[in-house]
Amino acid sequence: MTTIPLFRFPCLVQESLFKILEYPDIFQLSFCSEKTKSAIKKFRWKTVAGILFHFRQDLATIALIFPNKDYKIVMELMKSPIPITFLPIFKKGSELEFFVRLQRHALDLFSKTPNLFFYYVTDDCTKFKQVESVRRARFPSDVKVEHLEEFIKNHQELQYLTLDKQVTGEILPTSNINDIKSLWILEPSLNFDTFLLNFRGENVALFTPVGYESHIENMIENWLNGRYSENLRVVFIASKERDFPDFGLVDKFEFMEYFSIWDEDETPPIYECDEVMQFQFSLEPDVFDCREAAFIRRELDGKSALASFRYEPHYFVFYVWVCVRQMTSPTGWQKILYKKQPFPDNYSGGDAQFLKELKKNVSVVHYDYRSAVFGCMNFLTHLDMLTMYFVLFLNILHANWSINVLYTVFTSTILFYFFFCEYLSSNPANGKEHGRTIVTLFLFAYAFTPVIRTLTTSISTDTIYATSIITAILSCFFHDYGVKAPVVSYPTSVSSGLSSAIFLLSRLEDDKPTLLLLVVAFTLHAYGAEFRNRLFHVYPRFSSFAFCLLSSFSIYCISAFSVELSVFWALLHVFILFICPLILVLKQTGKCTIHGPWDEAVPIKSVKN
């Protein structure tokens, strides 16, 4: 029986076939080959909201989560031994590497799905440290604070965390656990009042053992006094006790002076929240119903909140919803375009609003002396590298140095390139890609060397030197020194730098040194900026030492041609490295830029998902 590859069918036929297949079949079909996976990726998985990875002691479950909170198991794998015989793309590696590749495969397969999230449930948070794009996680077993902090550190995108069992250890105020956007702690294992004072996220759900009435009273008092983070939006308190709650507690709070009776015109009937919060509170369907809530307004800043008391079997829950916007509708003018207001179109709020919007130095960045010195080190390092290249060229041209020196520089350049690819590159490639880059570079340089060497034979040497220096200065002007600026242009900088080198190399008489210097020039201008910026960022102390050696060596090499020029070069280093940062620090205090209603609107990146 003959089989026909799926990807050879027309797209409409493929889409019809996928509509017939079940989700588990389509998911497992994607492991057949890369071409099959590419064919499946063409179609958006519109009904899939997320992917659930559940790692247990002896079994790993993969399920698809749908927008209606339903899920579908698409694969179950026994952890030991790993059943990789039917997965051609996963042929070797440890158990951890296997599941990391499996997760990346799913991430690639669903790359066209909008707002896709990954949900991880595992008994041991010390594993799976290399997993990408994890926004939700759940730990059904006991977990130590240090292990949890390490897990959060390794997953920067984590925003929703659920802890089913006890958290052993002390959660310090500086712990990154307090920065989780939405945190659920289902087992009463920490000091409730202290934790809530240090919590910097938006939503928190805590279960208390005993004394929950005092916790509720303390929480309301702390919120009224402004002791909680301004990010706080939802607080969910529950007590797993089978005794009936004290309904007198409700009456006590309802008659407190900072409570008012619920008003349909002032309070929304349903609290507005995102889909993720609705998913987390799916077990409590009426949790967002505000019609029986008590209304609170804080005198400290006028911010509003809702308090709702509910009794479910064996549960006593308390909610405080800190609304993002004020509950009451403002009667004054608002600076918005999407709402009709009883004001003329050219009205801008009056004199009071105009003076209120006047601000000074909104976007000014203040630098300290140390950071300014390190920034100048970046600039001087690039100047020293260009100077050393000119010195190397002149010594080879006048036969002051043997060809062996050039071989040493060429070999060192290749070694530095490998060091950059292995330890400094933010997107490391494999060995084959590195080798292909080096071979391609060398072959192109070898092919064009005779043309470059005889390119400007009819032009005078003085003109060539002047043009080379001008293009080198132009390269410095557009070079990337690790600071984001509109003037930075990688293509312009590389093109100008290579042009400067080619002008110089046209004065040589032999193809061999021309070839080697061309490869060194390309590596310097194409990879030099990223290599230096990453080196200064990853190894700051070593970078300072390397800068001192490079500057001293460049001054020494220039002294072989002109002592006066070397002295000027040394003084220029001192001026740029120490005097210029001092001038910047002293002058930036006099910066005075007035901002007001006449400024253009600037989009602000939302912190929500």
C-alpha positions, 0 to 999 in steps of 0.5 A: 500500500502506497502512502502519500505525504500529507504536505503534498496535498493542496492547503484546502485538502490538508485543512479538511483532513485536519477538521476530521482528525481529533486533537490527539491525532493531529498533535502526535502526527506533528512528530512524524517529520519536520515537513509534516509539522510545517504543514500543520503549522499553516493552520491556526489553532484558534480554539486552543488557549494553552498547553498543560504539562503535568509532570508526575513521578512516573508519568508526564501528561500533555493536554490542550486547554480551551477557552471554555476552561475545558481540556483535552489530553493529547499525550501521556508518556512514561518517564522511565524508560522514555518512549522515544522510539516513535519520536524521530526528532528526539533521539538522544539526551537526558530525561530533562533534555527530552521534555525541554525539546518536547516543550519547544516542539509544542511552542513551535507547533502553536507559534501562530496561536494568539496569546498562547500560554503554558501551564506547568504542574510538577511535584519537584520545582528543582527540575525543568529549569530551562523551560521557556514561555511558562506563564502559569505553574502549579506545585501539588507537593511541598516546596521549599522557599529557596527552590521556589525562588530559584524556579521563579528566577529561571522563568521570568515570564511566570505570572500565575503560581498555585501552591497546593501544599505547604511552603517551608521556609521564611519568605523575606520581604525582598523575595521574588515570590512577592512579585508574582502577579497572581499567587494562590497558596492553598495550605495555611503555612505562613504568617498571613498578615506579614506576607500580605504587607510584603506582597507586591503582585496584583491578586492573592488567594490565601487559606487561613487555619484559625483566627480568620476573623482577626485576619480580615479585620487587620487586612481592612485596617491595613488597606485603609491606612495605605500599607499595601502595595498599590498593585493590589487588586484582588484578595481572596481569603478562605478558611477550611473549617467545618464550623459555621462562621460568626455572622456577627462579623458581617454585621460588625463590618457592615455598620462600620463608618467606612462602609456604605450600603451597596448602590446599583448606580455607584457600584458595578454589578459584576467586577471586571477582570481578565480571562486568566483571573476568571479561569483561576476562580472558576470553582467559585462561579459567583465570586465576581458578583458585586450585588451583595457587596459592601462599598468602601472608599479610602479617605487617604487617596479616594480609591474605592473597593468592594467587600463581599462576604459569602458562605459556602459549605465548610468555607468562609470567604472574604473578598476585597476588590480594589477597582482600577477606576473610580466607581463614581462617574466624574462630572468634570472634563476628561482628556479622552476622545472616545466619549462625548462630553458637554464641552467644546471640541477645543476645550483643554481643561482650563487654566487649572488643568494646563498648569497641572500638566506642566512637568519638567524633565520627564524623559531625562536620564541622569547618569552617575560618574561611574556609569559615564566612565564605563560608557567612555571606555566602550568608545575608547576601546573601539578607537584603540582597536581601529588604531591598532589595525592602522598600526598593523597595516603600516608595519606590514606595509613598510616590512617592520613586522614579519608575516608571522605577526599577521598570522598570530593576529589572524589566529587570535581573531578566529579564537576570539570569534569562537569565544564570542559564539560560545560564551557571549552570543545572546543567540548561540548557534551550533558548530556547523553554522559557525564553521559555515560562517568562517568558511564563507567569509574566508572564501569570499575574502580569498576570491576578491583579494586580487581585485581589492589589492589593485582597486585604487592603483591609479589614485594617490596614496595621500588621497587613499589615506585621507579617505580611509581616515574619513570613513573610519571616523564615519564608522565611529559615528554610527557605531553601537556602543551599547546605548540605544540611540537613533544615530546607531546604524549597524549597516552604515557602521560596518560598511564604512569600516570595511571601506576604510580597510579596503582603501588601506589594503589597496596599497599592499603588494602581496595577496597573502597579507591582504587576505589576512587583513581583510578577514581581520577587518571584517571580524572587527567591524561585523562582530566587534561591537557586540563582542565588546558590549557583551564582554563589558556586560558579562565580565565588567572587571576583566573588561576594565583590565583589558581596556587598560592593557589595550590603551597602553599597548596602542600608545606604545605602538604609536610611539614607534612612529611619533612620540608627540603623537603618542603623548597626544593620544594618551592625553586624549584618553585621559580627557575622554575617560575622566574629564568628559564624564565629569562635564556630563555629570556637572552639566546635567543638573542644569537640564530644563525641558518643559513638558505640557499639553502641547507634547505629542501623545506617547504610547505606554506599554501595558503591563497586562497580558 
